[in-house]
């Protein structure tokens, strides 16, 4: 990294089962009760599986089991821990490792898969042409979960695929040169909401480094201090990070030199991206970006809902390609952030440099009320261009959005021509009509903008 100062499974019918199903349903839809409240409620009922291990199966040439598959297959429905020793030899393993046992209720079993050390414990699937680990989790039985930690996975197709693993945990794992995705939260069953990634690195993967499938219901998923680097090498349509759904959070870490976008974020409610180091993304694209905020297209080519109330803050953006040949004739990325379909939300307190067009571009089709971008706040004064050149990187190249804001105030424009009405009583805007720009205040009582001298703005 260049650092330059800058269907219901439960059939018991008891009340606890009903509670689990209701919580599951709310998280799948992202609606109803507070996701934070639901998450806290579920976690207070859960215990840490790493502290409740009755069975430990060791894997290595001088251990009880020679392969991870054999150690897993020997677990019963109560689960246990699989300890992979530093001298484990992948040559004895057949890929994929299928970790899909079920208990009497049809749920996957809980287990902890842990290596001695992430730098030394290596699962090498190079040349196998297969996925590496495929994991079925315990579904809505939230007190039973899956934890994978302290491993390095090399080669294969997708490094780790999780299905039905709510509130599970992946930590201190490196996914290196997987020809498909690094880690995949896959569609199926109840999904993978509440999942936590902690210090996970996806390096040189063919497609997404991190892929959160929209229909895996990855609500309340947190990715903390993770790295996505040089991913999308096989297909630059795939970003380093693929995020979807409600309250998904990428906190800290690095997103650097991916061949597609850095982060592709679509169809999401209240997502958060904060404290991230971005550099040189979009190596294989004609319009290289660090972050894309927008909507997916469905089979009938209708657009999805877009992104609601996103937050991007306290990030460092550098568009330069320092260590790679110049791709597509470029020495720098085009923009740091494309806002394509977003409602509410903001970007604030970021530093940026080395973009050929601008830091931000807003593509909402128009400035009128039918725009695909409404009430997005640019917080212009909170950002800083850290380039040494006097001209630097322009802040904003396109501003096609309705009621675009800075610090809460609607940006300067002709409020009448753009059919701008206030969002709430006391809303503030800068009106640029026939005379000089003036501050206007919205009165919800008579649905009128008023200027400082008390006159109104009317068509």
C-alpha positions as CSV (number, residue, x, y, z in Angstrom):
1,X,0.0,0.0,0.0
2,X,1.3,3.4,-0.9
3,X,1.2,5.7,2.1
4,X,2.0,9.3,1.2
5,X,1.0,11.3,4.3
6,X,-2.2,11.0,3.2
7,X,-39.0,-21.8,3.6
8,X,-39.0,-22.2,7.5
9,X,-36.6,-24.7,8.8
10,X,-38.1,-24.8,12.4
11,X,-41.0,-27.2,12.8
12,X,-41.2,-27.4,16.6
13,X,-43.9,-24.8,16.9
14,X,-42.7,-23.5,20.3
15,X,-42.4,-19.8,21.2
16,X,-38.7,-19.7,20.9
17,X,-38.9,-21.0,17.4
18,X,-41.5,-18.4,16.5
19,X,-39.3,-15.7,17.9
20,X,-36.3,-16.9,15.7
21,X,-38.5,-17.0,12.6
22,X,-39.9,-13.5,13.2
23,X,-36.4,-12.0,13.8
24,X,-35.1,-13.8,10.7
25,X,-38.0,-12.4,8.6
26,X,-37.4,-8.9,9.7
27,X,-33.7,-9.0,8.9
28,X,-34.4,-10.6,5.5
29,X,-36.6,-7.6,4.6
30,X,-34.6,-5.0,6.3
31,X,-37.8,-3.4,7.6
32,X,-40.0,-3.3,10.7
33,X,-38.2,-3.0,14.0
34,X,-34.7,-1.5,14.4
35,X,-32.0,-3.7,12.9
36,X,-29.7,-2.6,15.7
37,X,-32.3,-3.6,18.3
38,X,-32.8,-7.0,16.7
39,X,-29.0,-7.6,16.4
40,X,-28.5,-6.7,20.1
41,X,-31.4,-8.9,21.1
42,X,-30.0,-11.9,19.2
43,X,-26.5,-11.4,20.4
44,X,-27.5,-11.2,24.1
45,X,-29.1,-14.7,23.6
46,X,-25.9,-16.1,22.0
47,X,-22.7,-17.5,23.4
48,X,-19.3,-17.5,21.9
49,X,-18.7,-21.0,20.4
50,X,-15.0,-20.6,20.8
51,X,-15.5,-20.8,24.6
52,X,-17.9,-23.7,24.5
53,X,-16.0,-26.4,22.6
54,X,-16.5,-29.9,23.9
55,X,-14.7,-31.6,21.0
56,X,-11.4,-30.6,19.4
57,X,-10.2,-32.4,16.2
58,X,-6.5,-31.7,15.2
59,X,-5.5,-31.8,11.6
60,X,-1.9,-32.4,10.4
61,X,0.5,-35.1,9.4
62,X,1.1,-36.2,13.0
63,X,-2.4,-35.5,14.3
64,X,-5.5,-37.5,14.7
65,X,-6.8,-36.4,11.2
66,X,-4.9,-35.8,8.0
67,X,-7.5,-33.7,6.3
68,X,-10.0,-31.0,7.3
69,X,-12.8,-33.0,5.6
70,X,-12.1,-36.0,7.8
71,X,-12.0,-33.9,10.9
72,X,-15.3,-32.2,10.1
73,X,-17.0,-35.4,9.1
74,X,-16.1,-36.8,12.5
75,X,-18.1,-34.1,14.3
76,X,-21.5,-34.9,15.6
77,X,-24.6,-32.6,15.6
78,X,-23.2,-30.6,18.6
79,X,-20.3,-29.5,16.5
80,X,-16.8,-28.8,17.9
81,X,-13.4,-27.3,17.0
82,X,-11.2,-28.2,14.1
83,X,-7.6,-27.1,14.8
84,X,-5.4,-27.0,11.6
85,X,-1.8,-27.2,12.5
86,X,1.0,-25.2,10.8
87,X,2.4,-28.3,9.2
88,X,-0.9,-29.3,7.6
89,X,-0.4,-30.5,4.0
90,X,-3.1,-29.7,1.5
91,X,-1.9,-32.3,-0.9
92,X,-3.9,-34.9,1.1
93,X,-7.2,-32.8,0.8
94,X,-9.9,-33.2,-1.8
95,X,-11.6,-30.0,-2.9
96,X,-14.1,-28.6,-2.2
97,X,-14.2,-29.3,1.5
98,X,-17.9,-29.8,2.0
99,X,-18.9,-28.7,5.5
100,X,-22.6,-29.3,5.2
101,X,-23.7,-31.8,7.9
102,X,-27.2,-31.1,9.3
103,X,-28.7,-31.8,12.7
104,X,-32.1,-33.3,13.4
105,X,-33.8,-30.0,12.5
106,X,-32.2,-29.8,9.1
107,X,-29.8,-27.0,10.2
108,X,-26.0,-27.0,9.7
109,X,-23.9,-27.8,12.7
110,X,-21.8,-25.2,14.6
111,X,-18.0,-25.4,14.5
112,X,-14.8,-23.4,14.9
113,X,-12.2,-23.9,12.2
114,X,-8.9,-22.4,13.4
115,X,-5.4,-22.4,12.2
116,X,-2.2,-22.1,14.3
117,X,-1.2,-18.9,12.5
118,X,-2.5,-17.0,9.5
119,X,1.0,-16.7,8.1
120,X,1.9,-20.4,8.5
121,X,-1.4,-22.4,8.3
122,X,-2.1,-22.6,4.6
123,X,-4.8,-24.4,2.6
124,X,-3.5,-24.6,-0.9
125,X,-6.0,-25.5,-3.6
126,X,-3.9,-24.3,-6.5
127,X,-4.6,-26.3,-9.6
128,X,-7.7,-28.0,-8.2
129,X,-10.2,-26.0,-10.3
130,X,-12.6,-26.3,-7.4
131,X,-14.0,-24.2,-4.6
132,X,-12.1,-24.5,-1.4
133,X,-14.4,-24.4,1.7
134,X,-18.2,-24.7,1.3
135,X,-19.9,-24.1,4.6
136,X,-23.6,-24.6,5.6
137,X,-24.4,-22.9,8.9
138,X,-26.9,-23.4,11.7
139,X,-29.5,-21.0,10.3
140,X,-31.8,-19.4,12.8
141,X,-30.4,-21.3,15.8
142,X,-28.4,-18.2,16.8
143,X,-26.7,-19.7,19.8
144,X,-24.9,-22.1,17.4
145,X,-22.7,-20.5,14.8
146,X,-19.6,-20.8,12.6
147,X,-16.2,-19.2,13.3
148,X,-13.3,-19.5,10.8
149,X,-9.9,-17.9,11.8
150,X,-6.1,-17.8,11.4
151,X,-6.0,-19.4,7.9
152,X,-4.5,-18.6,4.6
153,X,-6.3,-20.0,1.5
154,X,-4.6,-20.0,-1.8
155,X,-5.9,-20.8,-5.2
156,X,-9.1,-22.7,-6.1
157,X,-12.2,-21.1,-7.4
158,X,-14.1,-19.4,-4.5
159,X,-12.1,-19.4,-1.3
160,X,-14.9,-19.7,1.2
161,X,-18.7,-19.9,0.5
162,X,-21.0,-19.4,3.5
163,X,-24.7,-20.4,3.3
164,X,-27.2,-19.9,6.2
165,X,-24.6,-18.6,8.6
166,X,-26.3,-15.7,10.5
167,X,-24.1,-14.0,13.2
168,X,-21.1,-16.0,12.3
169,X,-17.5,-14.8,12.1
170,X,-14.5,-14.8,9.7
171,X,-11.3,-13.3,11.2
172,X,-7.6,-13.2,10.5
173,X,-8.0,-14.9,7.1
174,X,-6.1,-14.3,3.8
175,X,-7.7,-15.3,0.5
176,X,-5.0,-15.3,-2.1
177,X,-5.3,-15.8,-5.9
178,X,-8.8,-17.5,-5.9
179,X,-9.8,-17.5,-9.5
180,X,-13.5,-16.7,-8.7
181,X,-14.4,-14.8,-5.5
182,X,-12.4,-14.6,-2.3
183,X,-15.3,-15.0,0.1
184,X,-18.9,-15.3,-0.8
185,X,-22.0,-14.9,1.3
186,X,-24.3,-17.1,-0.9
187,X,-28.0,-17.1,-1.4
188,X,-30.1,-19.8,0.1
189,X,-32.3,-20.5,3.1
190,X,-32.4,-17.9,5.8
191,X,-29.3,-16.1,4.5
192,X,-26.3,-14.7,6.3
193,X,-27.4,-11.6,8.2
194,X,-25.4,-10.3,11.1
195,X,-22.1,-11.8,9.8
196,X,-18.8,-10.2,10.9
197,X,-15.6,-10.0,9.0
198,X,-12.5,-9.0,11.0
199,X,-9.1,-8.4,9.4
200,X,-9.8,-10.5,6.3
201,X,-7.7,-9.9,3.2
202,X,-8.7,-10.8,-0.4
203,X,-5.7,-10.5,-2.7
204,X,-5.6,-11.1,-6.5
205,X,-9.0,-12.8,-6.9
206,X,-10.4,-13.3,-10.3
207,X,-13.7,-11.6,-9.5
208,X,-15.0,-10.1,-6.3
209,X,-12.7,-10.2,-3.3
210,X,-15.8,-9.9,-1.0
211,X,-19.2,-10.8,-2.4
212,X,-22.4,-10.3,-0.4
213,X,-25.2,-11.8,-2.5
214,X,-28.3,-9.7,-2.4
215,X,-30.6,-12.7,-1.8
216,X,-28.3,-14.0,1.0
217,X,-30.0,-11.2,3.0
218,X,-26.7,-9.7,4.3
219,X,-28.3,-7.2,6.6
220,X,-26.3,-5.9,9.6
221,X,-23.1,-7.3,8.1
222,X,-19.9,-5.7,9.4
223,X,-16.5,-5.8,7.6
224,X,-13.9,-4.4,9.9
225,X,-10.2,-3.6,9.0
226,X,-10.4,-5.8,5.8
227,X,-8.4,-5.5,2.6
228,X,-9.5,-6.0,-1.0
229,X,-6.5,-5.7,-3.4
230,X,-5.9,-6.5,-7.1
231,X,-9.3,-8.3,-7.4
232,X,-11.4,-8.5,-10.6
233,X,-8.4,-9.7,-12.6
234,X,-10.5,-12.2,-14.6
235,X,-13.4,-9.8,-15.2
236,X,-13.3,-6.1,-14.3
237,X,-17.1,-6.0,-14.2
238,X,-16.6,-7.4,-10.7
239,X,-15.5,-4.9,-8.0
240,X,-13.1,-5.5,-5.2
241,X,-16.0,-5.4,-2.8
242,X,-19.7,-6.2,-3.7
243,X,-22.0,-4.9,-1.0
244,X,-25.8,-5.1,-0.8
245,X,-28.8,-4.8,1.7
246,X,-29.5,-2.9,4.9
247,X,-27.0,-1.6,7.5
248,X,-24.0,-3.2,5.8
249,X,-20.8,-1.6,7.1
250,X,-17.2,-1.4,5.7
251,X,-15.1,0.1,8.5
252,X,-11.4,0.9,8.1
253,X,-9.1,-1.3,6.0
254,X,-7.8,-0.8,2.4
255,X,-9.4,-1.0,-1.0
256,X,-6.6,-0.8,-3.6
257,X,-5.7,-1.5,-7.2
258,X,-8.8,-3.5,-8.0
259,X,-9.5,-4.0,-11.7
260,X,-13.2,-3.2,-11.3
261,X,-14.6,-0.5,-9.0
262,X,-13.3,-0.5,-5.5
263,X,-16.6,-0.9,-3.8
264,X,-19.9,-1.6,-5.7
265,X,-22.8,-0.7,-3.4
266,X,-26.4,-1.0,-4.6
267,X,-29.9,-1.7,-3.3
268,X,-29.1,-0.9,0.3
269,X,-30.6,0.9,3.3
270,X,-28.4,3.0,5.6
271,X,-25.0,1.5,4.5
272,X,-21.8,2.9,6.0
273,X,-18.3,3.2,4.5
274,X,-15.8,4.9,6.9
275,X,-12.1,5.3,7.6
276,X,-11.0,3.5,4.4
277,X,-7.8,3.9,2.4
278,X,-8.7,3.9,-1.3
279,X,-6.0,3.9,-4.0
280,X,-5.8,3.2,-7.8
281,X,-9.0,1.3,-8.3
282,X,-10.6,0.6,-11.7
283,X,-7.5,-0.7,-13.4
284,X,-9.4,-2.6,-16.0
285,X,-12.4,-0.3,-16.7
286,X,-12.9,2.6,-19.0
287,X,-14.4,4.7,-16.3
288,X,-12.4,3.8,-13.1
289,X,-14.0,4.6,-9.8
290,X,-13.4,3.9,-6.1
291,X,-17.1,3.7,-5.0
292,X,-20.3,3.3,-7.0
293,X,-23.6,4.0,-5.3
294,X,-26.6,2.9,-7.4
295,X,-29.1,0.2,-8.3
296,X,-28.9,-3.3,-9.8
297,X,-30.8,-4.2,-13.0
298,X,-33.3,-7.0,-12.9
299,X,-33.9,-9.6,-15.5
300,X,-36.5,-7.4,-17.2
301,X,-34.0,-4.5,-17.2
302,X,-35.9,-2.5,-14.6
303,X,-33.7,-0.8,-12.0
304,X,-33.7,-1.8,-8.4
305,X,-34.5,0.6,-5.6
306,X,-31.0,2.2,-5.2
307,X,-29.3,3.2,-2.0
308,X,-31.1,5.0,0.8
309,X,-29.3,7.1,3.4
310,X,-25.7,6.0,2.7
311,X,-22.8,7.5,4.6
312,X,-19.3,7.8,3.3
313,X,-16.9,9.5,5.7
314,X,-13.4,10.0,6.9
315,X,-11.8,8.2,3.9
316,X,-8.6,8.9,2.0
317,X,-9.0,8.7,-1.8
318,X,-6.0,8.5,-4.2
319,X,-6.6,7.9,-7.9
320,X,-3.0,7.4,-8.9
321,X,-1.7,4.1,-10.4
322,X,1.7,3.9,-8.7
323,X,2.7,0.2,-9.1
324,X,0.8,-0.9,-12.2
325,X,1.2,-0.3,-15.9
326,X,-1.1,2.4,-17.1
327,X,-4.4,0.7,-18.0
328,X,-6.7,2.0,-20.7
329,X,-4.3,4.7,-21.4
330,X,-4.8,6.3,-18.0
331,X,-2.4,7.3,-15.2
332,X,-5.2,8.1,-12.8
333,X,-8.7,7.0,-12.0
334,X,-11.6,9.1,-13.3
335,X,-13.5,9.8,-10.1
336,X,-13.5,8.7,-6.5
337,X,-17.3,8.5,-6.1
338,X,-20.2,8.0,-8.5
339,X,-23.7,8.7,-7.1
340,X,-26.1,7.1,-9.5
341,X,-29.2,6.3,-7.6
342,X,-29.4,7.5,-4.0
343,X,-31.9,9.1,-1.7
344,X,-30.7,11.1,1.3
345,X,-27.3,10.2,2.8
346,X,-24.0,12.1,2.7
347,X,-20.3,12.1,2.0
348,X,-18.2,14.0,4.5
349,X,-14.7,14.7,5.9
350,X,-12.6,13.0,3.2
351,X,-9.2,13.8,1.7
352,X,-8.7,13.2,-2.1
353,X,-6.1,13.6,-4.9
354,X,-5.1,12.5,-8.4
355,X,-8.4,12.1,-10.2
356,X,-8.6,13.0,-13.9
357,X,-12.2,14.4,-13.8
358,X,-13.4,15.0,-10.3
359,X,-13.7,13.7,-6.7
360,X,-17.5,13.3,-7.0
361,X,-20.1,13.1,-9.8
362,X,-23.9,12.9,-9.4
363,X,-25.9,11.2,-12.1
364,X,-29.5,11.6,-11.2
365,X,-30.8,12.2,-14.7
366,X,-32.1,15.7,-13.8
367,X,-32.4,18.3,-11.1
368,X,-36.2,17.9,-11.0
369,X,-38.3,15.9,-8.5
370,X,-38.1,12.8,-10.7
371,X,-34.4,12.5,-10.3
372,X,-32.7,9.3,-9.2
373,X,-30.6,11.2,-6.7
374,X,-32.5,13.2,-4.0
375,X,-31.4,15.1,-0.9
376,X,-27.8,13.8,-1.1
377,X,-25.5,16.0,1.0
378,X,-22.0,16.7,-0.3
379,X,-20.7,18.5,2.8
380,X,-18.3,20.4,0.6
381,X,-16.5,22.4,3.3
382,X,-15.6,19.2,5.2
383,X,-13.4,17.7,2.5
384,X,-9.8,18.6,1.5
385,X,-7.9,18.3,-1.8
386,X,-4.4,17.3,-0.7
387,X,-2.7,17.7,-4.1
388,X,0.2,20.0,-4.3
389,X,-0.7,21.3,-7.8
390,X,-2.6,24.6,-7.7
391,X,-5.5,23.2,-9.9
392,X,-5.7,19.9,-8.0
393,X,-8.7,17.6,-8.6
394,X,-12.0,19.4,-9.1
395,X,-14.5,18.6,-6.4
396,X,-17.7,18.1,-8.4
397,X,-18.1,17.4,-12.2
398,X,-21.7,16.6,-12.5
399,X,-24.6,17.7,-10.2
400,X,-27.7,16.1,-11.7
401,X,-29.7,15.5,-8.5
402,X,-32.8,17.0,-6.9
403,X,-32.2,19.1,-3.8
404,X,-28.5,18.3,-3.7
405,X,-27.1,19.7,-0.5
406,X,-24.0,20.9,1.3
407,X,-24.1,21.1,5.1
408,X,-27.9,20.6,4.9
409,X,-28.5,23.6,2.6
410,X,-29.8,23.0,-0.9
411,X,-27.2,23.9,-3.4
412,X,-27.4,27.2,-5.4
413,X,-29.9,27.0,-8.2
414,X,-33.1,28.4,-9.6
415,X,-35.6,26.9,-7.3
416,X,-38.5,27.7,-9.5
417,X,-37.0,26.4,-12.8
418,X,-35.9,23.2,-11.1
419,X,-39.3,22.7,-9.3
420,X,-37.7,22.5,-5.9
421,X,-39.9,22.4,-2.9
422,X,-38.7,22.1,0.7
423,X,-38.5,18.8,2.4
424,X,-39.5,20.1,5.8
425,X,-40.6,23.3,7.5
426,X,-37.6,25.6,7.8
427,X,-35.6,23.8,5.0
428,X,-32.9,26.1,3.6
429,X,-31.8,26.7,0.0
430,X,-29.8,29.1,-2.1
431,X,-32.0,30.6,-4.7
432,X,-30.3,31.8,-7.9
433,X,-33.0,33.4,-10.0
434,X,-33.1,36.7,-11.8
435,X,-31.1,38.6,-9.1
436,X,-28.1,37.7,-6.9
437,X,-28.1,34.4,-5.0
438,X,-30.1,34.6,-1.8
439,X,-30.9,32.3,1.1
440,X,-34.5,31.0,1.0
441,X,-36.4,29.4,3.8
442,X,-39.3,26.9,3.2
443,X,-42.6,27.4,4.9
444,X,-44.6,24.3,5.2
445,X,-47.7,26.3,6.2
446,X,-48.2,27.7,2.7
447,X,-45.7,25.6,0.8
448,X,-43.6,28.7,-0.2
449,X,-40.0,29.7,-0.2
450,X,-39.3,33.1,1.5
451,X,-36.3,35.4,1.0
452,X,-34.6,37.4,3.8
453,X,-36.7,40.5,3.0
454,X,-39.9,38.5,3.5
455,X,-40.8,38.3,-0.2
456,X,-41.8,34.9,-1.6
457,X,-40.5,32.9,-4.5
458,X,-43.3,31.9,-6.8
459,X,-43.6,30.8,-10.4
